[in-house]
Amino acid sequence: MTPQEFIHKNITTELIKLGYDENAAMTGADMAVDHYRRCSQASRKGRIFDDCLYIAKLWAGKQKTKQKK
């Protein structure tokens, strides 16, 4: 399993646990992987997954508000 696959799988799982629908979770995970690819280093040592999860939550939140309208 590559780091990108690990991030995508685990962030999708985490977002679904937090109550986001599957489509929003997948979009958030895609954006998190994109952030991982562009990021040269984490905000703190050993926190790249947390940074990616933060980005995923932001994107999933945007998807969630669009669906409610």
C-alpha positions in Angstrom: 0.0 0.0 0.0 1.5 3.3 -1.0 1.3 6.4 1.2 -1.4 7.9 -1.1 -3.5 4.8 -0.8 -3.1 4.7 3.0 -4.2 8.4 3.3 -7.1 8.0 1.0 -8.5 4.8 2.6 -8.1 6.0 6.2 -9.3 9.5 5.7 -12.4 8.2 3.9 -13.1 5.8 6.8 -12.5 8.6 9.4 -14.9 11.1 7.6 -17.6 8.4 7.4 -17.2 7.8 11.1 -17.6 11.5 11.7 -21.0 11.5 9.9 -20.1 12.7 6.4 -21.8 11.0 3.5 -19.8 8.8 1.3 -19.5 11.2 -1.6 -18.3 14.0 0.6 -15.8 11.7 2.3 -14.4 10.6 -1.1 -14.0 14.2 -2.2 -12.3 15.1 1.0 -10.0 12.1 0.7 -9.1 13.1 -2.9 -8.2 16.6 -1.7 -6.2 15.3 1.2 -4.1 13.1 -1.2 -3.6 16.1 -3.4 -2.4 18.1 -0.4 -0.1 15.3 0.5 1.5 15.3 -3.0 1.9 19.1 -2.9 3.1 19.4 0.7 6.9 19.4 1.2 6.6 18.9 4.9 4.1 18.6 7.7 3.1 21.5 10.0 4.7 19.6 12.8 7.0 16.6 12.9 5.0 13.4 12.2 1.7 15.2 11.6 1.2 14.9 7.8 -1.8 12.6 8.3 -3.4 15.2 10.6 -2.8 18.0 8.1 -4.4 15.9 5.4 -7.4 15.1 7.6 -7.8 18.8 8.3 -7.9 19.6 4.6 -10.3 16.7 4.0 -12.7 17.9 6.7 -12.7 21.4 5.1 -13.6 20.0 1.7 -16.1 17.5 3.0 -17.8 20.3 5.0 -18.1 22.3 1.8 -19.7 19.4 0.0 -22.1 18.8 2.9 -23.4 22.4 2.8 -23.9 22.3 -0.9 -26.1 19.2 -0.7 -28.4 20.7 2.0 -29.4 23.6 -0.2 
